[in-house]
Every structure is written in structure tokens, then in C-alpha cells.
Amino acid sequence: MKVYREILVAIDCSPVDDFLVEQVSALALQLGATLHLLHVVHSHTLDQERFLRSETTRILDQYRQKLEAEGIGVRVVIRSGEPEQEILREIEERHYDLVAMAAHGHSLPERILFGSVSRTLRQNISIPLLLIKQDR
């Protein structure tokens, strides 16, 4: 069985992140894995970039502190740009064993309109992708 030591966790700063982090932290504890929390800031203006980066830093730092208190190794990564492209770049630039992200369960019109980061990753990465969906 493959052992996952380096897990990239795509955080989108939405309410489902709490459930995602809860699930991957349990996995990381069992495996002795390091979690790499990644958020891609997607902005259209410099002011928006500054605000979103500040909020992202605050949110990811809260997760980092909580996870480190549980004994889990954590690395925080903040990138800017198009989420799909930046997640793929991060995967190309570092060695990860697994990518974990929340599955939002968008409706068909939403998937067509907004696209799907998970679909892009499924089609373009060679490592396992763990999609976690929170029960409603």
C-alpha cells in the first residue's frame, strides 16, 4: 500500500474547509504525513489582491496553529492567479504523494458556467486526488 507522506490540501477559504481539514488531519496523524495547505488568491485588482491575501494568511495561519497543536507538520502556501493553473504548478514544482480538496457538488449549470478545479486536476495530475464531500 502506498504511504502518503506529503499531502497537498487545496483550501478555498469557504465553509467546507473546516470539514476538509478535519478529515485530512486525521489521515495525516495516522500516516505521520505533512500537510501543505495551499490557497490560490484569484483577484482582479491590486487592492483586492492585498485584501484577499491578508484574509487568506489569517485563515491559513489559524489552521496551521490548530494542526501543529495536534502534532501535525504543516506548510502554508499562498499563490496568486488562476486556481487550476497554480495548483498544477505547485504540484509540478514539489513532490506530493496526494492532493486533497473539497468536492462542492455544484449543479450541472454551475459546473458548466464555473468549470471545475477537481475535473482539471483529475485530467492533469499523475498522483492520487482525494475529494472530500461534506454531508449536508
N, C-alpha and C positions, 0 to 999 in steps of 0.2 A: 504494500500500500504506500502511496505517495505521502510524504510528510510535508506539510506546508509550514515553512519557517518564516517566510516574508510575504505578508498579506497586504495588498493594496486595497484600501477601503475608500470608495468614491462617496464622498459626503456632499449632499446638495443643499445643506442648510435648510431643510424642510422638517416638518414634524416627524416624519418617518425615520429620521436619523437616530433618534433615541433607541428605537427598536433594533435598527441595523447594528448599532454599536453594541447593544446588549448581546445580540446573537454572536457577533464576531469576537467579542471579548471572551465569551465562554469557550469558543473554539481556540482562541489564542492561548488561553490558560491551559487547556488540555494538551496542546501541542508545544507549548513553550515558544510560540511564534511572536514575532514583532509585527505590530500593526502600523501601517503607513497611511495616515489619514490625509486624503487628497481632496481639495476643493478647487474647482476652476471658476475664477471670477469672470463672469461674462457681462461686460459693461459696454456702454456706447459713448460715454463722456469721461473726461478725467475726474470730474467731481464724483460721478457715480462709481468709478473705479476706486477712488480713495475711500468712499463710504463703505462699499461692499467689502473691500479688503480689510478694513477696520473691523467690521462685523464678523467677517469670516475668521479673522485672527482671534477674536473674543470667543466665538463658538468653539473653534477647534482647540483652543487653549483649555477650555472647560472639559472637553472630552479627554485631552491629554492628561490633565491633572487627575481626573477620575480613574483613568486606566492605569496610570503609573501607581496610584494608591493601591490598586488591586494587584500590583506586581507585574504588569504587562509593559513590555518595551514599546515605545511609541515614537514615531517620527511624523512631524506635521509638514505637509507640502501644500503650498498655495501657488497656483499658476493662473495666468490670465489668458483669455482667448475663447475659442470655441470649445465647449466641453469635450466633444468626441475627439477632436484633434489633439487636445492637450493631454487627455487620458492616454491616448495611444502613444504620444511622445514620451510620457512618463514611463510607460511600460517598456518602450524601446530603450530608454536611457538607463534603466536599472533592472536588476534581476528580481522578479517577483515569482512566487510559486502559485499564487491565487489572486484573483480580483473579486472583491465582494461589493455589491451595491444593492440598493433597494429597488424592488420592482414596484412601480407605482400603479400598474393596472389601468393605464389610460384606455378610454374607449377608442373604437376604430377611428372616428373623425379626429380625435386628439392625436392619435399615432400618425395619421396622415399629415395633419397640419404641423405638428411639432417635431416629428421624427422620433427616433428612439435611440438613446445613447446605448442601451443594452443591445439593441439589434446591431448597431455599428460595431460594438466590441465583439459580439458573437461571431461576426463575419471576418474580423480582422486580427484577432489575437490567437496565439497558439497555446496559451495557458488556460487552466480552468476558470470559468466565470460562475460565481455563486450569486444567484439572485434571491434576495430575501424579501418576501411579501408579508406585510403585517395583516393579521386577521382584522376584520372590521368589527 
